[in-house]
Amino acid sequence: MRITKVTTKGGDDGQTSLGNGQRVSKNHLRIHAMGAVDKLNSVIGWTRSIAQSGIKDDLEKIQQDLFNLGGELAVSGGDQELLKKTRLEWLEIESETMNKELPPLKEFILPGGSELSSRIHIARTECRDTERTLVALGEVETVPDLQRHYLNRLSDYLFILARKVKNDEGSTEVPWDYNE
C-alpha cells in the first residue's frame, strides 16, 4: 500500500472509511479501538526512543504487531489475519523468561523508577485502556480472540519488562503502603 495523499477531506463530515470502503462515524467503537491501538503504538515508540538495543528491538517488533492488529481492525468483518499466534506465544515466552530472573512479588509495587521503566509503565496502562476499548467493541461486533489475548499478554509483558529494567538498573521497587 502506498499513501500518496494524507489530506483527502473525506472525513470532514464526521465519517471515515474502513479498509473495506465502508463509511462509519468517527465516533464508532471500531474507530475508537483503532485509535487506541495507534496511541499505544505511539507510546511504545516514545518508550523505544530511549531504550537500549535489545529492548529497542523487541519494542519495535511489538510496534509491528500493533500495526498488524490495527490493520485487522480497519477491515470490519474481514477475514484479514495479520497478527499471528506466534507473536502471542513470543510474548508469553519472553514474559516467563524475564519473570524467572526477578524476585517474586509479595505486594503491589508503585510504578516508576528510571525514565525508561516509567515510560514502560505508561505503555502498560495505555495497553490496558486499549484492551478495554477492544472488549467494548467485542460486545457489539465480533473481535478475534487473538486480538484480546495479545493485548492482555502485552500488558503483562510490559509490567514484567518495567520490573526487569528497574532491577537491571539496581533500583529498589517501592511497595504500596496501603496504611498511608
C-alpha positions as CSV (number, residue, x, y, z in Angstrom):
1,M,0.0,0.0,0.0
2,R,1.3,3.4,-0.9
3,I,0.0,6.5,0.6
4,T,0.3,9.4,-1.8
5,K,-2.1,11.8,-0.2
6,V,-2.7,12.4,3.5
7,T,-5.3,15.2,3.4
8,T,-8.3,13.9,1.5
9,K,-11.1,16.0,3.1
10,G,-13.2,12.7,3.1
11,G,-13.6,12.9,6.9
12,D,-14.8,16.5,7.1
13,D,-18.4,15.3,7.6
14,G,-17.5,13.2,10.7
15,Q,-17.3,10.0,8.7
16,T,-14.3,7.9,7.8
17,S,-13.6,4.9,5.6
18,L,-12.6,1.5,6.8
19,G,-10.2,-0.6,4.8
20,N,-13.0,-2.3,3.0
21,G,-14.5,1.0,1.9
22,Q,-17.4,1.0,4.4
23,R,-18.1,4.5,5.8
24,V,-18.6,4.8,9.6
25,S,-18.8,7.6,12.1
26,K,-15.5,8.7,13.6
27,N,-17.2,8.0,16.9
28,H,-17.8,4.3,16.0
29,L,-16.3,1.9,18.5
30,R,-14.2,0.3,15.8
31,I,-12.6,3.7,15.2
32,H,-12.1,4.2,18.9
33,A,-10.4,0.8,19.0
34,M,-8.2,1.7,16.0
35,G,-7.3,5.0,17.7
36,A,-6.4,3.3,21.0
37,V,-4.1,0.8,19.2
38,D,-2.5,3.7,17.4
39,K,-2.0,5.6,20.6
40,L,-0.5,2.6,22.3
41,N,1.8,2.1,19.4
42,S,2.9,5.8,19.7
43,V,3.6,5.4,23.4
44,I,5.7,2.3,22.7
45,G,7.6,4.2,20.0
46,W,8.2,7.0,22.5
47,T,9.4,4.5,25.0
48,R,11.6,2.8,22.4
49,S,13.3,6.1,21.7
50,I,15.3,5.9,24.9
51,A,15.7,2.1,25.2
52,Q,18.9,0.2,24.6
53,S,19.3,-2.2,21.6
54,G,17.8,-5.4,23.0
55,I,14.7,-3.8,24.4
56,K,14.5,-1.3,21.5
57,D,14.4,-4.2,19.0
58,D,11.7,-6.0,21.0
59,L,9.6,-2.9,21.2
60,E,9.9,-2.4,17.5
61,K,8.6,-5.9,16.9
62,I,5.7,-5.1,19.2
63,Q,5.0,-1.9,17.2
64,Q,4.9,-4.0,14.1
65,D,2.4,-6.4,15.8
66,L,0.2,-3.4,16.8
67,F,0.2,-2.2,13.2
68,N,-1.0,-5.7,12.2
69,L,-3.7,-5.6,14.9
70,G,-4.8,-2.1,13.7
71,G,-4.8,-3.4,10.1
72,E,-7.2,-6.2,11.1
73,L,-9.4,-3.7,12.9
74,A,-9.5,-1.5,9.8
75,V,-11.4,-4.2,7.9
76,S,-14.8,-4.6,9.6
77,G,-16.0,-8.2,9.4
78,G,-12.9,-9.1,7.3
79,D,-11.0,-12.3,7.4
80,Q,-7.7,-10.4,7.4
81,E,-5.3,-12.2,9.7
82,L,-2.2,-10.1,10.0
83,L,-1.4,-10.7,13.7
84,K,-0.1,-14.2,14.1
85,K,-0.4,-16.5,17.1
86,T,3.3,-16.9,17.1
87,R,3.6,-13.3,18.3
88,L,1.3,-14.1,21.3
89,E,3.5,-17.1,22.0
90,W,6.6,-14.9,21.8
91,L,5.2,-12.5,24.4
92,E,4.4,-15.4,26.7
93,I,7.9,-16.9,26.4
94,E,9.6,-13.6,26.9
95,S,7.5,-12.8,29.9
96,E,8.2,-16.1,31.5
97,T,11.9,-15.8,30.9
98,M,12.2,-12.3,32.3
99,N,9.9,-13.1,35.3
100,K,12.2,-16.0,36.3
101,E,15.1,-13.5,36.7
102,L,13.1,-11.3,39.1
103,P,12.4,-11.6,42.8
104,P,8.8,-12.8,43.5
105,L,6.3,-10.0,44.2
106,K,4.9,-10.0,47.8
107,E,2.7,-6.9,47.4
108,F,1.7,-4.4,44.8
109,I,4.5,-2.0,43.7
110,L,4.4,1.6,42.7
111,P,5.0,2.3,39.0
112,G,8.1,4.4,38.4
113,G,11.8,4.3,38.6
114,S,14.0,5.5,35.8
115,E,12.6,7.3,32.8
116,L,12.6,4.1,30.8
117,S,10.8,2.0,33.4
118,S,8.3,4.8,34.0
119,R,7.6,5.0,30.2
120,I,7.1,1.2,30.1
121,H,4.6,1.5,32.9
122,I,2.8,4.3,31.0
123,A,2.7,2.0,27.9
124,R,1.3,-0.8,30.2
125,T,-1.5,1.3,31.4
126,E,-2.2,2.5,27.8
127,C,-2.3,-1.2,26.8
128,R,-5.0,-1.9,29.4
129,D,-7.0,1.1,28.1
130,T,-6.7,-0.3,24.6
131,E,-7.7,-3.8,25.8
132,R,-10.9,-2.3,27.4
133,T,-11.7,-0.5,24.2
134,L,-11.4,-3.7,22.2
135,V,-13.6,-5.5,24.8
136,A,-16.2,-2.8,24.3
137,L,-16.1,-3.3,20.6
138,G,-16.4,-7.1,21.1
139,E,-19.7,-6.5,23.0
140,V,-21.3,-5.2,19.8
141,E,-19.2,-6.9,17.0
142,T,-17.1,-9.9,16.6
143,V,-13.5,-9.4,17.6
144,P,-11.0,-12.2,17.1
145,D,-9.8,-13.8,20.4
146,L,-6.2,-13.4,19.4
147,Q,-6.5,-9.6,19.4
148,R,-7.8,-9.5,23.0
149,H,-5.3,-12.2,24.1
150,Y,-2.4,-10.3,22.6
151,L,-3.2,-7.1,24.4
152,N,-3.7,-8.9,27.6
153,R,-0.3,-10.6,27.4
154,L,1.3,-7.4,26.2
155,S,0.3,-5.6,29.3
156,D,1.7,-8.4,31.4
157,Y,4.9,-8.3,29.3
158,L,5.2,-4.6,29.8
159,F,4.7,-4.9,33.6
160,I,7.5,-7.5,33.8
161,L,9.7,-5.6,31.4
162,A,9.4,-2.4,33.6
163,R,10.4,-4.5,36.7
164,K,13.3,-6.1,34.8
165,V,14.6,-2.6,33.7
166,K,14.3,-1.3,37.2
167,N,16.1,-4.4,38.6
168,D,18.8,-4.3,36.0
169,E,19.4,-0.6,36.9
170,G,19.8,-1.6,40.6
171,S,16.7,0.3,41.6
172,T,14.6,-0.9,44.5
173,E,10.9,-1.5,43.9
174,V,8.7,0.6,46.2
175,P,5.8,-1.4,47.7
176,W,2.3,0.0,48.0
177,D,1.9,1.2,51.6
178,Y,-1.8,0.7,52.0
179,N,-1.8,2.1,55.5
180,E,-0.7,5.6,54.5
